[in-house]
Amino acid sequence: MIWGANHNFFNSQWQISDASSLSPPYPADCIGAGQTPIFPVSPGSLQQRLTTMTSLMAFFRGNVGSGADPTFNRNFNPWWGIPATVTDETGMVQPYPTRADRGFTPPVPIKVFEDFTGQTGTSSYGFPNDASNITIVHGTVPNHDPSLRAGRISWTTAGPTTYFQTNWTAVGTGIFLTGYTTLELRISRQSSSLNPATPTDFSISLQTPLHATSGSVKLSRYTDPNFVGQSGNQSYLQGPVGSIDGGLHPILQTVRIPLRDFPGTAFALGTQVHGIRLTFDQTGSGAIYVANIRLSNQPVTHGPDQDTGAAIEQVQQGGAPALPQLISHIGMVTALRRLPAVPQLGGASGVEIEIASADIFTVRDAMLTLRIGDKYFTLSHYIGGDLHRVVFSLTDAEFASLSPADPIMVQYGVRTAGHVWNCGKLDKQAIAKK
């Protein structure tokens, strides 16, 4: 979520705001603490285009094509700070223009701790939760998918006895956190007079079956821990933000806490954990949404290193992290032809490799990928809607780079997991010309 953005200013053509303030000097109608409009007057779209350079462009460069560089996915991972600068379309280096709040689910196995799917007062595992000097209701979050559940928490007095604790086991029992690296949650402020103009903060700790604590960490340290941009662009827990017309919108931003950062972590990891406590001891009063309290084995020293098309392993209640299952199919190269003009290559010459299988190549949210040796190709199309046959298009240079007898596989993304088709070995001598 980009603070201060406005409709229709993501390109160089539309220069008039489509917000309600359509008369010069086009007064800003963004409201909410910290919500500084990118465009106090119109025209002008440079700053908003710069946000696109670090989002849409980063998404494609990080995930599309055989040369995708996954380090660009750091721009979406709140463990990494937003870039200090960004290069605009003319090649000029510009300061990053505004604050960006990010919600992010890592492409690794996760363990649900609390999704607020139970009745108010009951955890997602069916055990009673603990609460003191707060009000809490389980429900939905405005402007989010109605299937998403969250805890709506408010308090009027801060202190060590003002807390919410979710429990994933029965009283007197716990579960080891071995194998996990981070505690993660999504959080937003409500539209409430209980929230101060300054950022909201609170403490987070792990609780053992014997009511011992791992020691606490402060939320504010992890909302944007590696921030490198301009002062004021940090994603402290503020807002919600919006306009005078559409109202304020809560935005759930992801907070990722390395388990190693909890004081006494060695004790906590060597001891069973019964619950997670949010202690409202930093801000005098407040009203927030909390959702998706989870554990993951996401590394916190570098960005995601898998393709984003890989399915997220949702490890549900009581289960251990599961490894992706490999499902093998048989494929066959039914045609290998060099063409003087390949439509998928913009009319340039190239090579088409047609592969057929008795099992259909289903359409998924990950790219169907041809792997030959250690090289990957994703430019493909079906033949007349027949999902049993797929044709991959390679440039002449790409085909020349392949070695004879390289193994041929078809899979989804660059990760060899899930459905994989083994298609024999490459016979470069079998190529036909048309």
N, C-alpha and C positions, 0 to 999 in steps of 0.2 A: 504494500500500500504506500503510495507516494503522497506525502503531505503537501498540500497546496496545489495539486494538479487540477486541471480543468479540462472539460471535454473539448475535443476538436483541435487541440494544439500539439498533436504528435507529428505534424508534418509541416511543410513549408507553404501549403496552399491555403488552408483555412486560417484566416487571421482575425476572425471576429468570434467572440465568445458565444457559445450557445446557452450559457447560463441566463438567468432571468434579468440580470443587470445589463441590458443591451444598449443603453444610452451612454454616450461619452460622459465622463472618462472611464466608463465600464468599471464601476467600483467593485472591489473584491467582496464576495459574499461567503468566503470560507470563514468558518468560526471554530472555536475550540482552542483551549490553551495550547500555545506553541504552533498553531496552524497559520503559518505565514504564507500568503498566496504567492505562487511563483509569478503570476501575472497581475500586478496591481493595476496596470492599464493594458490596453490592447492597441496595436498589434504587437506580437512578439512570441516566438515559439522556440527559440534556441534552448532555453533552460529545460523545457519539457522534452524536447528531442534528445537532450543529453541523458535523461533518465532512460530513454529507449535504448541508447547505446549500451547501457549496463544491464539491461533486462532482456529485451527481445533478441538483440544481437548475441548476447552472451548465451542465451538458451540454444540458439541454432549452432553457434560455434562450439558449444560444449557437448552437443548430443547428436548432431546430424552429420552423416557422411562418414566415410572410412577414416578421414583425418580429424575426427572430432577430438577436441582437447577438453577432458573433463574438469580441468582446473577452472574453467569458466563457470562451473556450477557453484563455485565459492560465492558468487554474487547472490545466490539464493539461500545459502546456508548461514543462519544468523550467528554461527560460531565465528565467521569471518566478518570483519568490518567492511562497510561499503568502501569503494575505491576513493582515494583522496582526489583523484583527477580522472577525467575521461577525455578521449580524443574525439572532437566533433567531425562532421562530414567533410570539412575542409582541411583536416589534418592538424588543426590547432588544439593544443592542450588546454582544457577548461577545468575549473574547480567543480567538483560534484555539487549539483545545485540545491539539493534538499534532503530531508530526512526520508528514509525508506524503512518501513517495518515489514518483516518477513515471517511467513508461516512456512514450516518446512518439516517434512517427514522423511527421515533418512532411508535410503534403499538398502536396508540391512534388517536382519531379524530384530523384532521389538517384542517387549513383554508388556502387556497392558497391566497397569497398576490400578488406575481408576479412570473409567470413562463416564461415570455418573449415570449409568444405565439403570441402576436400582432405584427403589423408592427413596425419597429424601430421608437421610439418616442411615441408609444402608449402602454398603460398598458394592462395586460391580461383582464381587465374589459372594455377596449375600451376608456379609458380616456387619455388625453395627459399627458405624463410624463414631468418632468422638468430636464434640464441639463445646466451646466454652466462650461465653460473652460475645457470640456472633449470631447472626441469622443466616440460614442457608436454605435454598430451595433448588432441587434438581429440575432443569428445564432446558429450553432451547436458547439460542443466541440470536438476536435480531440481525438480519442481513446475512445470515449463514444458512447452510443446508439444514432443513428442518429435522433431518435424521441425527444431526450432531447434538450431543447432550453436554451440559456443563453444569457446574455448581455456581449459583448466583449467591455470592457471599457479601455481607456488609457488616460493619462494626462501627461503634461510636466511641469506644474507649480502648486505647492502645495499652499493651503490656504483656508480660509473659504468660498471663492466664487468659489471653484473648487468642484463640487458635481454632483451627480446623485440622483434624487428623483422619486420614483415610486408612483403613485397615484391610489387608488382603489375606489375613489368616485369622483363626479363632484366637480368643484371649489366651495368652500364655504360650503361643506358638509363633513361628516365623519361618522365613525362607531365606536361604543364602543368596547373595547377589553375585556369586562367582560367575564369571563369563560376561558380565555386563560392564560397560565403561561410563555410561552417562545416565543421569536422571533428567527427563524432559517433561515439560508441560507447556500448554498454550494458555495465554492470559490476556485479558483486556479489561480496561475500566468500564464500568457502566456509566450511563448518562444520569448522574446523581449529584445532588448538592453536597453529599458526604465527601466527595473527592475534592481535595485542595487544589489550588492553582499550581502548586509544586508537584513533582513526580511522586507517585505512590511507591512505597518500599515495604518489604516484610522479610522475615527470616524463614528459612527452610531447613529441616533436619530429618534424620532417619531415627526411627524409634524401634527399640528391641523388645522382645516379649517380656522382659523384666523391667520395662519402663525406663531403661537407660537410653541416653541420647548419644548420637555420633558427634554432637556439636553442630552448630548451625552456620549457614552461609546466607548472605544477603542477596535478595533478588536483583538489586540494582547492579551488582557486579556482573550479571550474566545476560541482561537484556541486549547488550551489544558489546561484548567483552573486548573485542579487538578493533574497536572503532578507530578509523584513520582519517575520517573526513574533516570537514570544517566544524568549528565549534558551534554547537546548537543542533547538529544533525544526529546526535546520538538518539538511540531508540529507547530512552527511559520510558517507564510506564506512565504515560500521560493520556490525553484525549478523554473520551472519544472525539472524533473530528468529523466535519461535514460541512453543510451549507445551510444558510437561513431558509432555503426552500425544502431540501430533502431531509433535514434534521441531522442529528449526530449519529455516526455509525461506529459501533464497537468493532475493532479489528483484532483478532486473536493473533498475537505474535508469539513465536516459539522461543522458549528459554531452555538452553542446554547447559547442564551442570555436570562437569566431570566428577565421578564418584570419589576420585582421589582427592578432591578439594575439600570434602567434608572433614572437619577436625576429628581425629580418631577414626579415620576411615579403615585403617588396618584392623582396628577392633571391630568395626561394623561389618567389614567383609568376612571376617573370621567368625562372626556371630550372626545368628539368624535375625532378619529384619521383619518386624511385625507391621509397621505402618510408616507413613510419611506425614509430617506435621508442618503446617503453614502457621507461623506465629506472627500475629499482627502487632508488632512491638516497635515499629519504626515510624509509622504514620498515624496521627491521632484518630482519624476516621477515614472510612473508605467504602467503596462498593465496586466489586470486581466480578468478572466471569473467569472461572478456571475450568479448563477442559484437557482431556487427553494426557493424564499423568502417566508416564511410561518409562521403561528402562530400554536402553538399546546398547549394542556393541559398536556404535558409530565412533570411529576414531575422532579425536578432537585435536589432532596435530596436523591434519591436512583435510582437504575437501573430499567429497565422495569419489571413489575410484571405480564405480561400476556404471554401466549404462543405465539411464533412468527408465528404460523400458522394462528392466528386470522387475518382476513382481515383488512387492513388499511382503515379506513373510510375517503375517499377522499371527503371532504366537498367543493363543488365547489362554483363558484361565486354566491354571493347573498344568499346562503343557511346557515342555522344554523346547528351546530353540530348535527348529527343524531345518535340515539342509534341503536345498532345492532338489526335487526329484528329476532324474534324467529319463526322458521318455523317448526311446529310439524308434525311428521310422526308416523305411527303405525308399530311396529316391533313385531315379535313373536319368542320366543325361540323354535326352532323346534327339537333340539337335545342337550342333556347334557350327555356327556359320559367320562368315565375315561379310559385312554389307558395306557398300559404298556410301550409304546414307542411313543412319539409324535415327528414327524420329525422337527417341528418348534422349539422344545426344545432340539435339538441335540440328539434325541433318548432317552431322559429321560422320566420317567413316568409323566403323568399330566392329565389335564382335558380340553376337547374341548367344547366350547359353540357355537352352531350354531344358527344364527339369520337370519330370512328371512323377507322380506318386499315387498309389491307391488310396492313401490318406490325404485328406484335403489340407492345403496350406491356408489355415484360417486367417481372417483379418483381425489383427489385434492392435493394442496400443503401443506396440514396439515394432520397429522396422524389421521386415523379413530380410535376412542377411545371407548372402552367399559367401562362404569362407573357403578359400582355396589356399592351401598351405597356411601361411601366417598373414594373408591379406584378406580384407573384407570389402564387399561390394553390396550396395543397397539400392541401386537404381533398377527397378523391376516393374513388371506389369503382368496381369493375368491375360490369358488368351480367351477372348469372347466370354468372359465371366466364368470360365471353367476354373474352379478353385483347385483342381487336381494338377494344373499345369501353370508354371510360372516361368517367365523369361527375364533373365538378368542382362543388362546392357553394360559392356565394358568398352573403354576407349582402346584404340590400337596400342597405346603405350602401356595401359594397364594389363592387357593380355600378353604383351611381350615380356612383361616383368615376371610372369608366372613360369614356374619350372615344370617340365614334363613329369608326370606321375605324382604331382602334388595331390593329396587327398582333398576331396570335395565334400563340403557339408552345407546344409541349409539350416539356419536357426533364427531365433529372434534376438536382435541386438548383438552385442559383441561378447556376451557371456554365454558359454556353452552350458546351458541349463534348460530345464523344461523340455519342450518338444524339439528334437534334433533329427534331421534327415541325413543319413549316410548315403552318398551318391557315387561311391567308387573313387577312381583316380583320374586325373586329367590326361587326356590323350590329345595332345596338340596336333598330331598328324591327321586327326580325323576331321579337321576343320574344312568346311565346304564354303565355296564362294558363290555369291549370287550377283 
